[in-house]
């Protein structure tokens, strides 16, 4: 499957990220198909540059964004524009994280038989 995800670049303790289209099996900083933008989380305010035409092109081809890239694409308006022009296409929305795990119910040992 083709994914749109972040690729780390920059110096030690000074990360910058490129938004790349890549095969899901390749490593984070490994081979990629195309660079469609960049993201700098350390800038104040954070800098997001994404080529909207390229992003929509890859979404049309079925590329699935990761959770972070989905958030970045939403901020820049790419997801909204894509869903307006292609209502039949499905993008897997990121799963919301659950903070509470299901707890198993155990029988109380303090029950008294009469």
C-alpha positions as CSV (number, residue, x, y, z in Angstrom):
1,X,0.0,0.0,0.0
2,X,1.1,3.6,-0.7
3,X,1.2,5.9,2.3
4,X,1.8,9.6,2.8
5,X,4.0,10.1,5.8
6,X,6.7,12.1,7.4
7,X,10.4,11.6,6.7
8,X,12.8,13.1,9.3
9,X,15.6,15.4,8.1
10,X,17.6,18.0,9.9
11,X,20.3,18.1,12.5
12,X,20.5,16.4,15.8
13,X,17.9,17.9,18.2
14,X,16.6,20.1,15.3
15,X,14.2,17.9,13.5
16,X,12.4,19.0,10.3
17,X,10.2,16.7,8.3
18,X,9.4,16.1,4.6
19,X,6.0,14.9,3.7
20,X,6.6,12.0,1.3
21,X,4.7,9.4,-0.7
22,X,6.2,6.0,-0.1
23,X,5.6,2.3,0.0
24,X,4.3,1.3,3.4
25,X,7.0,-1.4,3.7
26,X,10.0,1.0,3.3
27,X,11.7,2.4,6.5
28,X,10.9,5.9,7.8
29,X,14.0,7.5,6.2
30,X,14.3,5.0,3.4
31,X,13.2,5.1,-0.3
32,X,10.3,7.2,-1.3
33,X,8.3,7.9,-4.4
34,X,7.9,11.7,-4.2
35,X,8.2,14.6,-1.9
36,X,5.0,16.6,-1.7
37,X,5.9,19.1,1.1
38,X,7.7,19.8,4.3
39,X,6.9,20.5,8.0
40,X,8.9,22.3,10.7
41,X,7.5,21.8,14.1
42,X,10.1,23.9,15.9
43,X,9.3,27.1,14.1
44,X,7.1,29.6,15.9
45,X,4.4,29.2,14.5
46,X,4.9,25.7,13.0
47,X,5.5,25.8,9.2
48,X,3.6,23.6,6.9
49,X,4.2,23.7,3.2
50,X,2.3,21.1,1.1
51,X,1.8,21.1,-2.7
52,X,-2.0,20.7,-2.8
53,X,-2.1,19.4,-6.4
54,X,0.4,16.6,-5.7
55,X,-1.4,15.7,-2.4
56,X,-4.8,15.4,-4.1
57,X,-3.2,13.5,-7.0
58,X,-1.9,10.8,-4.6
59,X,-5.1,10.7,-2.6
60,X,-7.0,10.0,-5.8
61,X,-4.6,7.1,-6.5
62,X,-5.5,5.6,-3.1
63,X,-2.5,6.7,-0.9
64,X,-3.5,6.7,2.8
65,X,-2.1,9.4,5.1
66,X,-0.8,8.6,8.6
67,X,-2.4,10.3,11.6
68,X,0.0,13.2,11.7
69,X,-0.1,13.8,8.0
70,X,-3.9,13.6,8.1
71,X,-3.8,16.4,10.7
72,X,-1.4,18.5,8.6
73,X,-3.5,18.0,5.4
74,X,-6.6,19.0,7.3
75,X,-4.9,22.2,8.6
76,X,-3.9,23.2,5.0
77,X,-7.3,22.4,3.6
78,X,-6.3,19.6,1.4
79,X,-8.6,17.0,3.0
80,X,-11.6,19.3,2.7
81,X,-10.9,20.2,-0.9
82,X,-10.4,16.5,-1.7
83,X,-13.7,15.4,-0.1
84,X,-15.6,18.2,-1.8
85,X,-14.4,17.1,-5.3
86,X,-14.4,13.4,-4.7
87,X,-17.2,12.4,-2.3
88,X,-17.1,8.7,-3.4
89,X,-13.4,8.3,-2.5
90,X,-12.7,7.0,1.0
91,X,-9.8,8.1,3.2
92,X,-9.3,6.1,6.3
93,X,-9.6,8.6,9.1
94,X,-7.2,8.0,11.9
95,X,-8.4,6.0,14.9
96,X,-8.9,8.0,18.1
97,X,-6.7,7.0,20.9
98,X,-8.5,5.5,23.9
99,X,-6.9,6.3,27.3
100,X,-8.9,3.8,29.3
101,X,-8.5,0.1,28.7
102,X,-11.4,-2.3,29.3
103,X,-11.2,-3.7,32.7
104,X,-12.2,-7.3,33.4
105,X,-14.9,-7.8,36.0
106,X,-13.9,-10.1,38.7
107,X,-16.1,-11.7,41.4
108,X,-15.8,-10.3,44.8
109,X,-14.2,-12.6,47.3
110,X,-16.0,-10.9,50.2
111,X,-19.3,-12.4,49.5
112,X,-20.7,-14.3,52.5
113,X,-22.8,-17.4,52.1
114,X,-25.6,-17.8,54.6
